Amino acid sequence: MTEQANSSEACEPSGPTIWVDADACPRVIKDILFRAATRTGVELRLVANQSLATPRLANIRSITVPSGLDVADSAIVERSQPGDLVVTADIPLAAEVVAKGVTAINPRGELYTQESVRQHLSMRNFMDSLRGAGVQTGGPASFHPRDRQAFANQLDRWLARLPHSHTHNLRKV
């Protein structure tokens, strides 16, 4: 696992952190997260199996994990903790982090709860069985500006709950 640190300081977050399942995260959502991290100083970690370009700020890092099934997910589950936010469209990942008390939202702004995760997993399994039977089920709906706005609103609600002591002055590196 390689962590691209934007400073010479230790790479472990010092407060509430936003963890992003970055391989499948839309660019527009990453841009919203970069702006929020720049504005507030919140720690932002983008986990992917490829190197990512990030703003050169001390609170923003990308973590490159080896390619493989659920490697990025495992890194996020291992490192996230209650008080953090995980951004993912991956239902099994959302289920794992919600179970350990971490807040999770998808790139369309939906807040995952234990109940909604159960419903999503049930629907996912049902759709898998339909596809296994040869039924064409289609894919997810196109990403719309309303999805971007819903995500930004949900992110703002999470940021508003943070103690002000966790936002700090930023240093460019």
Summary of the structure (lengths in Angstrom):
residues: 173
radius of gyration: 16.4
end to end distance: 22.2
largest distance: 55.4
contacts: 492
relative contact order: 0.17
helix: 40%
strand: 17%
